[in-house]
Structures are given as C-alpha cells and as structure tokens.
Amino acid sequence: MAAISSYASIDDGPYGSRSTEHEGLNFSNVRVVIGEPNRQIGEGIQGGLRDLGFRYITLAEKMSKVREAVSRGDVDLLICATEFADGSLCDLANAIRRNMIGRNPFIVVIALVKEATRSSILSVVNSGCDDVIPKPVTNKAMTERIMKLTRERKEFVVTADYVGPSRRGIERSDAQMRSTMTVPNPLHAKTCGTNSKELYQRDVSKAAKLIGQQYEAAAQPARQQPLKATAG
C-alpha cells in the first residue's frame, strides 16, 4: 500500500476542536514523519500526536518515502520503526547526523523497536537516534519522550566513528567527552517560537559546519596511524 500524507489543520475536520498546546508547548507547526510499515500502528501514533496538538503529520509505510521526506527537508521530528523491507532506520539516522542527506542533521529521531534487546538498543543508540521506544507504543510513553526531548535534549558528541546525542556510559575517553556541543533543537524552536525561521536555519548551518570540523579532526588521527607490518 502506498504511503499517505495527512496534514490535518486545527481548524478543519474532526480535529478542529482539539487544543494545539500541551503543558504550555504549541506543537502545531512541528512537521512530523511517522515511518511505520504497519498502517494500523502508524495511525495509532498519529492519533496520539494529534491529541498533543501536532497537525502536520506524514505517514510513510516505506523507508523510501521516509528518505524522500528527509531529503526535502520536511521533517522536524522523525518517529520511525527500525526495519523496513526496503531499508533501515539506523542507516538513515547515521546519514542524517553526518549531514549526508537532508537539510538539517539535527532533526529529532525517535526509534521504534520490535524487540528491546541489548543488540537492537545498541544499534539504535550507535546510529545517532535521540531515543528509542519499544513496541507496542503507548501514548503515555510517546508523550513523555517528546516532552523531554523538547525541553532537555542531550548535547551532541563527535568522535571518529560517531556523530549524535551523547551516549552516556559509552564514550569513555576524556578527549571524546570534551567534543560535545549544544545543537539546534527543532522541537524547542518550533514550540517556543523564539527565533525566526531564517535565524534558526542560520544556527543549523553554523552548528553543522562545526560538527563537520570536529568530525574531521576526530577522524584525522585514525587516518594517520601507520599500517602494521605483516610477516613476509
């Protein structure tokens, strides 16, 4: 079944009477993509988001559709299953953080995992996602994660093989832990409305440039390591 897009205005249809604020935050201008191959699950998440005041929501049942939305720059918040028949969220998240796709390497990414095993959680964390929620997804869990990410998003860390939110307990070297920075948060920017679109995009460009410089600096020592001699 083809992916569908749903842009429900707060003034239109059956959702017109719903509040656009939750705990003082207005999510009505946040652009959300829900990547979920199971249409029923996706629509359930969509309903919960509408209750929070989100109105620009795209449902994507294929990874190709998720990638298209990211490439166009149509995403502030990506809520996505980890595995699709045509691709993986971890691969996409890694590309987003390295600024290889889309216009904003700092979009908020919440991964949905079918089985919360140590292996699956580590794969998500190491790809640069902001958070992970096990299925079945509850409205309570989703609300709590979104509110926390809006108000208290982690700083980003840059190492030779990783760009993304600080992975508490994984980075161990002092040098790695110093390479952290506060990055633009589209959820906070859109809900608080403190900056114009132009100023926000300028902040994104500056932060992306700095992240790129830090990544190159972190990767340089690894490239310069001499090759080990092999027995002839």
C-alpha positions in Angstrom: 0.0 0.0 0.0 1.4 3.4 -0.9 2.4 5.8 1.8 0.0 8.6 2.6 0.4 12.1 3.9 -2.0 13.7 6.3 -2.0 17.4 7.1 -4.9 18.0 9.5 -5.4 21.7 10.1 -6.5 22.6 13.6 -9.5 24.4 12.0 -10.5 21.6 9.7 -12.3 18.2 10.0 -13.0 16.3 13.2 -9.8 17.6 14.9 -10.7 21.2 14.8 -11.7 21.4 18.4 -8.5 19.9 19.8 -6.1 22.0 21.7 -2.8 22.9 20.0 -0.9 23.2 23.3 0.3 20.7 25.8 1.9 21.8 29.1 2.4 25.3 27.6 4.1 24.0 24.4 2.5 24.5 21.0 3.3 21.7 18.6 1.0 22.9 15.8 3.9 23.9 13.5 6.2 20.9 14.1 6.5 18.7 11.0 6.4 15.0 11.9 7.1 11.9 9.8 5.9 8.6 11.2 7.8 5.8 9.5 5.9 2.6 10.2 5.3 -0.3 7.8 2.2 -1.3 9.8 -0.5 1.2 8.8 -2.6 0.5 12.0 0.3 1.2 14.3 1.2 4.3 12.4 -2.4 5.7 12.6 -2.5 4.9 16.3 0.7 7.0 16.8 -0.8 9.7 14.6 -3.9 9.9 16.7 -1.9 10.4 19.9 0.2 13.1 18.3 -3.0 15.0 17.2 -4.1 14.9 20.9 -0.9 16.7 21.7 -1.6 19.4 19.2 0.5 18.2 16.2 -1.2 19.0 12.9 1.5 18.4 10.2 1.9 14.7 10.2 3.1 12.4 7.3 2.6 8.7 7.4 5.2 6.7 5.5 4.9 2.9 5.1 8.2 2.5 3.2 11.7 3.6 4.0 12.0 5.2 0.6 9.2 7.6 1.5 10.9 8.4 4.8 14.1 9.2 3.0 12.2 11.4 0.4 10.7 13.5 3.2 14.1 13.8 4.9 15.8 14.8 1.6 13.2 17.5 1.0 13.8 18.9 4.5 10.2 18.3 5.5 11.0 16.8 8.9 11.5 18.3 12.4 10.6 15.1 14.3 11.1 11.6 12.8 9.3 8.7 14.6 10.3 5.6 12.9 10.5 1.8 13.0 14.0 0.4 12.7 13.4 -2.1 9.9 11.6 -1.9 6.6 11.6 -4.2 3.6 13.5 -1.5 1.7 15.9 -0.1 4.3 17.0 0.5 7.8 16.4 3.5 10.1 19.9 3.1 11.6 21.5 3.6 8.2 19.3 6.7 7.6 20.0 8.2 11.1 23.7 7.8 10.5 23.5 9.6 7.2 21.4 12.4 8.8 23.9 13.0 11.6 26.8 13.2 9.1 24.8 15.7 7.0 24.8 13.3 4.0 21.0 13.6 3.5 18.5 16.4 4.0 19.0 20.0 5.2 19.2 19.5 8.9 21.5 17.0 10.7 19.8 17.8 14.0 16.2 16.6 13.4 14.9 14.8 16.4 14.8 11.0 15.8 12.8 8.5 17.9 13.3 4.9 17.0 10.6 2.2 17.5 12.0 -1.3 18.1 10.0 -4.5 17.9 12.2 -6.2 20.5 14.1 -4.3 23.1 17.2 -6.5 23.2 20.6 -5.2 24.1 21.7 -5.6 20.5 18.8 -3.7 19.0 19.1 -0.9 21.5 22.9 -0.5 20.9 22.3 -0.4 17.2 19.9 2.4 17.5 22.0 4.3 20.0 25.1 4.0 17.9 23.3 5.3 14.8 22.6 8.7 16.3 19.0 8.4 17.2 17.8 10.6 20.1 15.7 8.0 21.8 14.1 4.5 21.5 10.7 3.2 22.4 9.8 -0.5 22.4 6.6 -1.7 20.7 3.8 -1.7 21.4 4.0 2.1 21.7 1.7 3.8 24.2 0.6 7.4 24.1 2.0 7.9 27.6 5.5 6.8 26.6 5.4 8.8 23.4 4.3 11.9 25.2 6.9 11.6 27.8 9.7 11.2 25.3 8.6 14.1 23.1 8.2 16.5 26.1 11.7 15.5 27.4 13.3 15.9 24.0 11.7 19.3 23.6 12.9 20.6 26.9 16.1 18.6 27.7 17.7 17.3 24.5 21.1 15.8 25.0 24.2 17.6 23.8 25.8 16.1 20.7 29.1 14.2 20.8 31.6 13.9 17.9 34.1 11.0 17.7 36.0 9.4 14.9 33.1 7.0 14.2 30.0 8.6 15.7 28.0 11.9 15.5 24.9 12.2 17.6 23.4 12.6 21.1 25.8 11.9 24.0 25.8 8.1 24.7 26.0 8.0 28.4 28.3 5.2 29.5 29.6 4.5 26.0 32.1 7.3 25.5 34.9 6.7 27.9 37.9 8.9 26.8 38.3 12.4 28.1 39.0 13.6 24.6 35.8 12.2 23.3 33.7 13.7 26.1 35.2 17.2 25.5 33.9 17.1 21.9 30.3 17.9 22.8 28.1 20.8 21.9 24.6 22.1 22.2 22.9 21.8 18.8 19.7 23.4 17.4 16.6 21.6 18.6 13.7 21.9 16.1 11.2 20.8 18.6 12.1 23.6 21.0 12.4 26.1 18.3 9.0 25.3 16.8 7.1 25.1 20.1 8.6 28.1 21.7 8.8 30.3 18.6 11.7 32.4 20.0 13.6 32.6 16.7 12.6 33.3 13.1 12.9 30.6 10.5 15.9 32.4 9.0 17.7 32.7 12.3 17.0 29.0 13.1 18.4 27.9 9.8 21.4 30.1 10.3 22.0 28.3 13.6 21.7 24.9 11.9 24.2 25.9 9.3 26.7 27.1 11.8 26.3 24.0 14.0 26.5 21.6 11.1 29.8 23.3 9.9 31.3 23.0 13.4 30.2 19.4 13.7 31.8 18.6 10.4 35.1 20.3 11.5 35.0 18.3 14.8 34.4 15.1 12.9 37.2 15.7 10.5 39.5 16.5 13.5 38.5 13.3 15.4 38.9 11.1 12.3 42.3 12.5 11.4 44.4 10.6 13.9 42.9 7.3 12.8 43.8 8.1 9.2 47.4 8.9 10.1 48.0 5.7 12.0 50.8 3.7 10.3 50.0 0.3 8.8 51.1 -2.6 10.9 53.9 -4.7 9.3 52.9 -8.1 8.2 55.1 -11.2 8.2 56.6 -11.8 4.8 
